[in-house]
Amino acid sequence: MKPIAAGILILSAVLLVAVVFKKRLGWGWLGLFGSHLILAAVGLYIVDFTQLAGTVYIPLNPATIGTVSVLGLPGVVMLAGLKITLFG
């Protein structure tokens, strides 16, 4: 099963690189993406540190940072709501 997963990962990485260079997106999107990731991590850290959502703790992991970097502030609210609804 691991060779199949590794093959899919390699194939998807090659296809992603092909799309980036075929569309001539350049490297500007990488800086934008990096700034979104950093701002997402900072936003989650602020919510956890200041306890703006009460006693809710949202861990900093790839899933939560990815959600917040794509959805922005509504993503933080969504994660807090899910945490309260499912685990609290």
ROVEXVEX-208178 format. One record per atom (N, C-alpha, C): residue number from 1; residue in three letters; x, y, z. Coordinates in steps of 0.2 Angstrom, whole numbers, m for minus. Each point is the difference from the previous one (the first is absolute). Example, Ala and Ser with C-alpha at 12.3 -4.5 7.8 and 13.67 -1.06 7.14 Angstrom:
BEGIN
@nr 1	rest ALA	xx 66	yy m28	zz 39;
@nr 1	rest ALA	xx m4	yy 6	zz 0;
@nr 1	rest ALA	xx 4	yy 6	zz 0;
@nr 2	rest SER	xx m2	yy 5	zz m4;
@nr 2	rest SER	xx 4	yy 6	zz 1;
@nr 2	rest SER	xx m4	yy 5	zz 3;
END
This chain:
BEGIN
@nr 1	rest MET	xx 4	yy m6	zz 0;
@nr 1	rest MET	xx m4	yy 6	zz 0;
@nr 1	rest MET	xx 4	yy 6	zz 0;
@nr 2	rest LYS	xx 6	yy 0	zz 3;
@nr 2	rest LYS	xx 4	yy 6	zz 1;
@nr 2	rest LYS	xx 3	yy 2	zz m7;
@nr 3	rest PRO	xx 2	yy m5	zz m4;
@nr 3	rest PRO	xx 3	yy 2	zz m7;
@nr 3	rest PRO	xx m6	yy 3	zz m4;
@nr 4	rest ILE	xx m6	yy m2	zz 1;
@nr 4	rest ILE	xx m5	yy 3	zz m4;
@nr 4	rest ILE	xx m1	yy 8	zz 2;
@nr 5	rest ALA	xx 0	yy 1	zz 7;
@nr 5	rest ALA	xx m1	yy 7	zz 2;
@nr 5	rest ALA	xx 6	yy 4	zz m2;
@nr 6	rest ALA	xx 6	yy m3	zz 0;
@nr 6	rest ALA	xx 6	yy 4	zz m2;
@nr 6	rest ALA	xx 0	yy 2	zz m7;
@nr 7	rest GLY	xx m3	yy m5	zz m4;
@nr 7	rest GLY	xx m1	yy 1	zz m7;
@nr 7	rest GLY	xx m5	yy 6	zz m2;
@nr 8	rest ILE	xx m5	yy 0	zz 4;
@nr 8	rest ILE	xx m5	yy 5	zz m1;
@nr 8	rest ILE	xx 3	yy 7	zz 2;
@nr 9	rest LEU	xx 4	yy 0	zz 5;
@nr 9	rest LEU	xx 3	yy 6	zz 3;
@nr 9	rest LEU	xx 4	yy 3	zz m5;
@nr 10	rest ILE	xx 5	yy m5	zz m3;
@nr 10	rest ILE	xx 4	yy 3	zz m5;
@nr 10	rest ILE	xx m3	yy 2	zz m6;
@nr 11	rest LEU	xx m5	yy m4	zz m3;
@nr 11	rest LEU	xx m4	yy 2	zz m6;
@nr 11	rest LEU	xx m3	yy 7	zz 1;
@nr 12	rest SER	xx m3	yy 1	zz 6;
@nr 12	rest SER	xx m4	yy 6	zz 1;
@nr 12	rest SER	xx 5	yy 6	zz 1;
@nr 13	rest ALA	xx 6	yy m1	zz 2;
@nr 13	rest ALA	xx 5	yy 5	zz 1;
@nr 13	rest ALA	xx 3	yy 2	zz m7;
@nr 14	rest VAL	xx 1	yy m5	zz m4;
@nr 14	rest VAL	xx 2	yy 1	zz m7;
@nr 14	rest VAL	xx m5	yy 4	zz m4;
@nr 15	rest LEU	xx m7	yy m2	zz 1;
@nr 15	rest LEU	xx m5	yy 4	zz m4;
@nr 15	rest LEU	xx m1	yy 7	zz 3;
@nr 16	rest LEU	xx 1	yy 1	zz 6;
@nr 16	rest LEU	xx 0	yy 7	zz 3;
@nr 16	rest LEU	xx 5	yy 4	zz m3;
@nr 17	rest VAL	xx 6	yy m2	zz 0;
@nr 17	rest VAL	xx 6	yy 3	zz m3;
@nr 17	rest VAL	xx m2	yy 2	zz m8;
@nr 18	rest ALA	xx m3	yy m5	zz m3;
@nr 18	rest ALA	xx m1	yy 1	zz m7;
@nr 18	rest ALA	xx m5	yy 5	zz m1;
@nr 19	rest VAL	xx m5	yy 0	zz 4;
@nr 19	rest VAL	xx m6	yy 6	zz 0;
@nr 19	rest VAL	xx 3	yy 7	zz 1;
@nr 20	rest VAL	xx 5	yy 0	zz 5;
@nr 20	rest VAL	xx 3	yy 6	zz 2;
@nr 20	rest VAL	xx 4	yy 3	zz m6;
@nr 21	rest PHE	xx 4	yy m4	zz m3;
@nr 21	rest PHE	xx 4	yy 2	zz m6;
@nr 21	rest PHE	xx m4	yy 1	zz m6;
@nr 22	rest LYS	xx m5	yy m4	zz m1;
@nr 22	rest LYS	xx m4	yy 1	zz m6;
@nr 22	rest LYS	xx m4	yy 6	zz 0;
@nr 23	rest LYS	xx m3	yy 2	zz 5;
@nr 23	rest LYS	xx m4	yy 6	zz 1;
@nr 23	rest LYS	xx 5	yy 6	zz 1;
@nr 24	rest ARG	xx 6	yy m1	zz 1;
@nr 24	rest ARG	xx 5	yy 6	zz 1;
@nr 24	rest ARG	xx m2	yy 4	zz 6;
@nr 25	rest LEU	xx m2	yy m3	zz 5;
@nr 25	rest LEU	xx m2	yy 4	zz 6;
@nr 25	rest LEU	xx 6	yy 4	zz 4;
@nr 26	rest GLY	xx 6	yy m3	zz m1;
@nr 26	rest GLY	xx 5	yy 3	zz 3;
@nr 26	rest GLY	xx 1	yy m2	zz 7;
@nr 27	rest TRP	xx 4	yy 4	zz 4;
@nr 27	rest TRP	xx 1	yy m2	zz 7;
@nr 27	rest TRP	xx m3	yy 5	zz 4;
@nr 28	rest GLY	xx m4	yy 5	zz m2;
@nr 28	rest GLY	xx m3	yy 4	zz 4;
@nr 28	rest GLY	xx m6	yy m3	zz 5;
@nr 29	rest TRP	xx m3	yy m5	zz m3;
@nr 29	rest TRP	xx m5	yy m3	zz 4;
@nr 29	rest TRP	xx 3	yy m4	zz 6;
@nr 30	rest LEU	xx 6	yy m2	zz 0;
@nr 30	rest LEU	xx 3	yy m3	zz 5;
@nr 30	rest LEU	xx 1	yy 5	zz 6;
@nr 31	rest GLY	xx 1	yy 6	zz m1;
@nr 31	rest GLY	xx 1	yy 5	zz 5;
@nr 31	rest GLY	xx m7	yy 1	zz 3;
@nr 32	rest LEU	xx m5	yy 1	zz m4;
@nr 32	rest LEU	xx m7	yy 1	zz 3;
@nr 32	rest LEU	xx m2	yy m6	zz 4;
@nr 33	rest PHE	xx 1	yy m6	zz m3;
@nr 33	rest PHE	xx m2	yy m6	zz 4;
@nr 33	rest PHE	xx 4	yy 0	zz 7;
@nr 34	rest GLY	xx 6	yy 1	zz 0;
@nr 34	rest GLY	xx 4	yy 0	zz 6;
@nr 34	rest GLY	xx m3	yy 5	zz 5;
@nr 35	rest SER	xx m1	yy 6	zz m2;
@nr 35	rest SER	xx m3	yy 5	zz 4;
@nr 35	rest SER	xx m7	yy m2	zz 3;
@nr 36	rest HIS	xx m4	yy m3	zz m4;
@nr 36	rest HIS	xx m6	yy m3	zz 2;
@nr 36	rest HIS	xx 1	yy m5	zz 6;
@nr 37	rest LEU	xx 5	yy m4	zz m1;
@nr 37	rest LEU	xx 1	yy m5	zz 5;
@nr 37	rest LEU	xx 3	yy 3	zz 7;
@nr 38	rest ILE	xx 4	yy 5	zz m1;
@nr 38	rest ILE	xx 2	yy 3	zz 6;
@nr 38	rest ILE	xx m5	yy 4	zz 4;
@nr 39	rest LEU	xx m4	yy 3	zz m4;
@nr 39	rest LEU	xx m6	yy 4	zz 3;
@nr 39	rest LEU	xx m5	yy m5	zz 3;
@nr 40	rest ALA	xx m1	yy m6	zz m3;
@nr 40	rest ALA	xx m4	yy m5	zz 3;
@nr 40	rest ALA	xx 2	yy m2	zz 7;
@nr 41	rest ALA	xx 7	yy m2	zz 0;
@nr 41	rest ALA	xx 3	yy m2	zz 6;
@nr 41	rest ALA	xx m1	yy 5	zz 5;
@nr 42	rest VAL	xx 2	yy 6	zz m1;
@nr 42	rest VAL	xx 0	yy 6	zz 4;
@nr 42	rest VAL	xx m7	yy 1	zz 3;
@nr 43	rest GLY	xx m5	yy 0	zz m4;
@nr 43	rest GLY	xx m7	yy 0	zz 2;
@nr 43	rest GLY	xx m3	yy m5	zz 4;
@nr 44	rest LEU	xx 2	yy m6	zz m1;
@nr 44	rest LEU	xx m2	yy m6	zz 4;
@nr 44	rest LEU	xx 4	yy 1	zz 7;
@nr 45	rest TYR	xx 6	yy 2	zz 0;
@nr 45	rest TYR	xx 4	yy 1	zz 6;
@nr 45	rest TYR	xx m3	yy 5	zz 4;
@nr 46	rest ILE	xx m2	yy 6	zz m3;
@nr 46	rest ILE	xx m3	yy 5	zz 4;
@nr 46	rest ILE	xx m7	yy m2	zz 3;
@nr 47	rest VAL	xx m4	yy m4	zz m4;
@nr 47	rest VAL	xx m6	yy m2	zz 3;
@nr 47	rest VAL	xx 1	yy m5	zz 6;
@nr 48	rest ASP	xx 5	yy m4	zz 0;
@nr 48	rest ASP	xx 2	yy m5	zz 5;
@nr 48	rest ASP	xx 3	yy 4	zz 6;
@nr 49	rest PHE	xx 4	yy 4	zz m1;
@nr 49	rest PHE	xx 4	yy 4	zz 5;
@nr 49	rest PHE	xx m5	yy 5	zz 4;
@nr 50	rest THR	xx m4	yy 3	zz m4;
@nr 50	rest THR	xx m4	yy 5	zz 4;
@nr 50	rest THR	xx m7	yy m3	zz 2;
@nr 51	rest GLN	xx m1	yy m6	zz m2;
@nr 51	rest GLN	xx m6	yy m3	zz 2;
@nr 51	rest GLN	xx m6	yy 4	zz m2;
@nr 52	rest LEU	xx 0	yy 2	zz m7;
@nr 52	rest LEU	xx m6	yy 4	zz m2;
@nr 52	rest LEU	xx m6	yy m4	zz m1;
@nr 53	rest ALA	xx 1	yy m7	zz m1;
@nr 53	rest ALA	xx m6	yy m4	zz m1;
@nr 53	rest ALA	xx m1	yy m4	zz 7;
@nr 54	rest GLY	xx 1	yy 3	zz 5;
@nr 54	rest GLY	xx m1	yy m3	zz 7;
@nr 54	rest GLY	xx 6	yy m5	zz 1;
@nr 55	rest THR	xx m2	yy m6	zz 3;
@nr 55	rest THR	xx 5	yy m5	zz 1;
@nr 55	rest THR	xx 2	yy m5	zz m6;
@nr 56	rest VAL	xx m2	yy 2	zz m6;
@nr 56	rest VAL	xx 1	yy m4	zz m5;
@nr 56	rest VAL	xx 7	yy 1	zz m2;
@nr 57	rest TYR	xx 3	yy m6	zz m1;
@nr 57	rest TYR	xx 7	yy 0	zz m3;
@nr 57	rest TYR	xx 0	yy m4	zz m7;
@nr 58	rest ILE	xx 3	yy 4	zz m5;
@nr 58	rest ILE	xx 0	yy m2	zz m6;
@nr 58	rest ILE	xx 7	yy m2	zz m2;
@nr 59	rest PRO	xx 2	yy m6	zz m1;
@nr 59	rest PRO	xx 7	yy m2	zz m1;
@nr 59	rest PRO	xx 3	yy 3	zz m6;
@nr 60	rest LEU	xx 7	yy 2	zz 0;
@nr 60	rest LEU	xx 3	yy 2	zz m6;
@nr 60	rest LEU	xx 3	yy m7	zz m4;
@nr 61	rest ASN	xx m4	yy m2	zz m5;
@nr 61	rest ASN	xx 2	yy m5	zz m4;
@nr 61	rest ASN	xx m1	yy 1	zz m7;
@nr 62	rest PRO	xx 2	yy m4	zz m5;
@nr 62	rest PRO	xx m1	yy 2	zz m7;
@nr 62	rest PRO	xx m7	yy 0	zz m2;
@nr 63	rest ALA	xx m4	yy m4	zz 3;
@nr 63	rest ALA	xx m8	yy 1	zz m2;
@nr 63	rest ALA	xx m3	yy 6	zz 2;
@nr 64	rest THR	xx 2	yy 3	zz 6;
@nr 64	rest THR	xx m3	yy 6	zz 3;
@nr 64	rest THR	xx 3	yy 6	zz m4;
@nr 65	rest ILE	xx 6	yy 0	zz m1;
@nr 65	rest ILE	xx 4	yy 5	zz m3;
@nr 65	rest ILE	xx m3	yy 1	zz m7;
@nr 66	rest GLY	xx 0	yy m6	zz m4;
@nr 66	rest GLY	xx m3	yy 0	zz m6;
@nr 66	rest GLY	xx m7	yy 2	zz m1;
@nr 67	rest THR	xx m4	yy m1	zz 5;
@nr 67	rest THR	xx m7	yy 2	zz 0;
@nr 67	rest THR	xx 0	yy 7	zz 1;
@nr 68	rest VAL	xx 3	yy 3	zz 4;
@nr 68	rest VAL	xx 0	yy 7	zz 1;
@nr 68	rest VAL	xx 4	yy 4	zz m5;
@nr 69	rest SER	xx 5	yy m3	zz m3;
@nr 69	rest SER	xx 3	yy 4	zz m6;
@nr 69	rest SER	xx m5	yy 0	zz m6;
@nr 70	rest VAL	xx m4	yy m5	zz m1;
@nr 70	rest VAL	xx m5	yy 0	zz m6;
@nr 70	rest VAL	xx m6	yy 5	zz 2;
@nr 71	rest LEU	xx m2	yy m1	zz 6;
@nr 71	rest LEU	xx m7	yy 3	zz 2;
@nr 71	rest LEU	xx 1	yy 7	zz 3;
@nr 72	rest GLY	xx 6	yy 1	zz 3;
@nr 72	rest GLY	xx 1	yy 6	zz 4;
@nr 72	rest GLY	xx m3	yy 0	zz 7;
@nr 73	rest LEU	xx m3	yy 6	zz 2;
@nr 73	rest LEU	xx m3	yy 1	zz 6;
@nr 73	rest LEU	xx m6	yy m4	zz 1;
@nr 74	rest PRO	xx m4	yy m1	zz m5;
@nr 74	rest PRO	xx m6	yy m5	zz 1;
@nr 74	rest PRO	xx 3	yy m7	zz 1;
@nr 75	rest GLY	xx 6	yy m2	zz m2;
@nr 75	rest GLY	xx 2	yy m6	zz 2;
@nr 75	rest GLY	xx 2	yy m1	zz 7;
@nr 76	rest VAL	xx 2	yy 5	zz 3;
@nr 76	rest VAL	xx 2	yy 0	zz 7;
@nr 76	rest VAL	xx m7	yy m1	zz 4;
@nr 77	rest VAL	xx m5	yy 3	zz m2;
@nr 77	rest VAL	xx m6	yy 0	zz 3;
@nr 77	rest VAL	xx m3	yy m7	zz m1;
@nr 78	rest MET	xx 1	yy m3	zz m6;
@nr 78	rest MET	xx m3	yy m6	zz m1;
@nr 78	rest MET	xx 3	yy m6	zz 4;
@nr 79	rest LEU	xx 7	yy 1	zz 1;
@nr 79	rest LEU	xx 4	yy m5	zz 4;
@nr 79	rest LEU	xx m2	yy 1	zz 7;
@nr 80	rest ALA	xx m1	yy 6	zz 3;
@nr 80	rest ALA	xx m3	yy 0	zz 6;
@nr 80	rest ALA	xx m6	yy m3	zz 1;
@nr 81	rest GLY	xx m5	yy 2	zz m4;
@nr 81	rest GLY	xx m7	yy m3	zz 0;
@nr 81	rest GLY	xx 0	yy m8	zz 0;
@nr 82	rest LEU	xx 5	yy m3	zz m5;
@nr 82	rest LEU	xx 0	yy m7	zz 0;
@nr 82	rest LEU	xx 3	yy m3	zz 7;
@nr 83	rest LYS	xx 5	yy 4	zz 2;
@nr 83	rest LYS	xx 3	yy m3	zz 7;
@nr 83	rest LYS	xx m6	yy 0	zz 5;
@nr 84	rest ILE	xx m3	yy 6	zz 1;
@nr 84	rest ILE	xx m6	yy 0	zz 5;
@nr 84	rest ILE	xx m5	yy m5	zz m1;
@nr 85	rest THR	xx m2	yy m1	zz m7;
@nr 85	rest THR	xx m6	yy m4	zz m1;
@nr 85	rest THR	xx 2	yy m7	zz 1;
@nr 86	rest LEU	xx 6	yy m2	zz m3;
@nr 86	rest LEU	xx 2	yy m7	zz 0;
@nr 86	rest LEU	xx 3	yy m3	zz 7;
@nr 87	rest PHE	xx 4	yy 5	zz 3;
@nr 87	rest PHE	xx 4	yy m3	zz 6;
@nr 87	rest PHE	xx m2	yy 4	zz 6;
@nr 88	rest GLY	xx m5	yy 4	zz 0;
@nr 88	rest GLY	xx m1	yy 4	zz 6;
@nr 88	rest GLY	xx m6	yy 1	zz 2;
END
